[in-house]
Amino acid sequence: MTFSQTNTALSETGDTSEVCTALDEMKDTTRRRVRAASMLTGDPVRNSAGEDLGHIEQIMIDIPSGRVVYAVLAFGGFLGIEDKLFAVPWDVLRIDEKALIESFVLDIDRKTLENAPGFNKDMWPDMGNPAFAAAIHRHYRRTP
């Protein structure tokens, strides 16, 4: 059922159950394919062992190519205070399709993340700097 069909059904019958069913069907077919970057910020990140690795703070886009290059991961603080930030290459993250709430998986252990090049919220690095990109990608065993 399309959005306009859903609206028509609601206005004709007043029955919200049909609308809820249609919306659930639309959500299932479009889930996680194309999303606004702002909808991903705050999503939790865990490793494959289920350990909490923080949450997505920002998503960084390379403007000339239009590609998402990094997720900025906040980790290590308490209630967002004193979190350390880490630029994580986008291709090392994956959506956890089995999770009840939208979350990401980063297949590294906590120690690897703790030893990653990081920064604080008041001193962001120049993520367009080739030396920065090389260091980040080297740490996660990727090529820029």
N, C-alpha and C positions, 0 to 999 in steps of 0.2 A: 504494500500500500504506500503510495507516495504521500508527501506532506500535504498536498492539496486535497487528496482523497481523505486523509485523516481529518483535516479540518471540516470537510463536508460531512463526514460521518458524525462528528461531534455536534455540529450545528443541527443536523437532522434528528439525531436520536437523543442527544444529551448523555449518552452512555460513554463514560470515560474508560471502561475496561477495554473496549475495542481500540481506543486511541493508545492506551498503555501497551497493549499487545503489538500494535503496529510500530510504536516507537522502539520497543525492545527488539523487534525484528530488524529495523533500520540500524540500530546500534550494533547488533551482532554482525551485520554484513559490512559495516564500515569501520568497525572497531580497529583502532591502532594502525590504520593504513596511512591516512594523511591527517596530521594534527597540527594545531597551532602550537608554536614553540612555548608560548606562555602557559599552555595547558600541561606541559611536561615539567615545568619548574615546580619544585616541591615534591616530585615523585621520589619515593624511597629507592635506594640502591642497596642490593645485597650481593654477596658472592654466592657461588654454587653450593657452599656449605650452609647457606642460610644466615650468615653473619651480617649484621647491619653495617653498611659502609657509608652511611650518610644519606644525602638527598641531592637531587639536581638543583643547583642554585641558578644557573644560567645556561643558555645554549648559544654557542658562538658560531657565526656564519661567516664564511669567506665571501665577501661582497662580489669580487670579480667573477668567481665561479658559481656562486649561489649555493655552494655546498655547506652542509653542517660539518664543521671540522672538530669542534670540541664540545664536550659537556663540562661545565664547571661543577665539580662535586664538592659539597660542603661536608666536612667530616671532623670528628674529634671534639667538638665543643659540647656544651650542655645547653639545651633549649635555644640553640642558635648563637649562643654567646661564646666567643673565642673559637669558633669553627676555623679550621684551616681549610683553604680552598685548593683544589687540584684541577688542572686542565687534563681531561681524559680524552684521548682520541675517540671520536664518535664511533668508529668501527669496532672498538673493543666492548661496547655496550650492546646489550640485546634486551628486548622487552620480554618479561616473564609472562608468557601466554597462559600459564596455569594459575597465576596469582589471582586472588579474589579482588584485590585492588591493583590498579596499574602500578607496576614497579619495574625497575631495571635490574639486570644481572650484570655484574662485572666479575669475570672469572679470574680473580686474583685473591691472594690471602691478605689479611689485614696488615701484616708486616710489610708487604710489598707496597701497599698504599701509604702506610706511615713513612716509608723511605722515599716516596715519590717526590719530585720537585713540587713544592707547594708555595702558596703565597697567602697573605691575609687580605681581608676585604677592603682595606684602605690603600693597598699597594699592588695593584694588578700589573702583571708584566705585559710587555708588548707581544701579544700573541701572533702578530704578523711577522715577527722577527724570525728569520730562518734558523738562527742558533737555538732559539726557544723551541721551535718546532722539532728540531733534531733531537734535543735533549728529552723532550716529552715522548716522542716516538721511540727513541732508543730505550727509555725506561720500560715502556709497555711492549717492547719487541715488535714494533711496527715500522713501516717505512712511510715517510711523509708524502 
